[in-house]
Amino acid sequence: MAETPDQVHWRGVHHLALVTADMDATVRFWHGVLGARLVATLAVPAFKHYFFDVAPGNTVAFFEYADQPLDSFAKPAGVPYARAAQFDHLSLHLPDEEALHRMRDRLKAHGCEVTDVIDHGFLRSIYFSDPNGIALEASWWTLDPTGRPADHADERLFADPDPVPAVRELREEGRLRHTVATRLVDGVIEDLRREGITLER
């Protein structure tokens, strides 16, 4: 299949989906400390899925799974670590529904398995995998919550019927009552030592 420069119009990372064991602390850190505004929430009985604005059209999102114990660890960047399980999937941003359907057709034409278009309300997506087994998604915002003031009372975007306390504070008071602090070295060294990994000093 010949490439043409016009076929795909990627607009960046729609969302990078990571995993958290504590969504409330995650909101307090990403929204409160990093200033990556909370712009949308989803929830079903199995999980919460919250989106933080890092650039127009681009978000970092987190899953918090219900009743699912997770190993926690600290890992420095660039150090291989078998327990690195925070990553869930990468969603790439497309401009509109037509581009989403073209991407689905393109994947099928190359013999790749891909889902039907899934309507999540404020975004629509298709799901597929790369040859390494990395879960990928292509998405477009049907209602783009990034790059504009967030209305935490807008149920089209904030669809979690039982949001974490931090979201209730944003909705009711327009701010977080407190944020969370993080550690860099102590947790990293402790976790790596438990796995028998030592770092050069």
SULCORCOR-V923193 format. One record per backbone hydrogen bond with DSSP energy under -0.5 kcal/mol. CO is the residue of the C=O (numbers start at 1). NH is the residue of the N-H. Records with the same first field share a line. If there is no record, write none. Layout:
# SULCORCOR-V923193
CO: NH / NH
This chain:
# SULCORCOR-V923193
4: 7
12: 14 / 93
13: 59
14: 59
15: 17 / 91
16: 18 / 61
17: 88 / 89
18: 63
22: 26
23: 27
24: 28
25: 29
26: 30
27: 31 / 32
28: 33
29: 33 / 34
30: 36
35: 37
37: 39 / 53
40: 51
41: 159
42: 49
44: 47
46: 66
47: 44
48: 64
49: 42
50: 62
51: 39 / 40
52: 60
55: 54 / 58
58: 54 / 55
59: 16
60: 52
61: 18
62: 50
63: 20
64: 48
65: 68
76: 79
78: 80
81: 84
83: 85
86: 19
89: 17
90: 92 / 137
91: 14 / 15
92: 139
93: 11
96: 100
97: 101
98: 102
99: 103
100: 104
101: 105
102: 106
103: 107
104: 108
105: 109
106: 110
107: 110 / 112
108: 111
118: 120 / 125
120: 122
122: 142 / 143
123: 120
124: 140
125: 118
126: 138
127: 115
128: 136
130: 133
134: 130
135: 90
136: 128
137: 92
138: 126
139: 94
140: 124 / 142
143: 145
145: 148
150: 152
151: 154
153: 155
154: 157 / 158
157: 41 / 159
159: 161
160: 163
164: 167 / 168
165: 169
166: 170
167: 171
168: 172
169: 173 / 174 / 175
170: 174
184: 188
185: 189
186: 190
187: 191
188: 192
189: 193
190: 194
191: 195
192: 197
193: 196
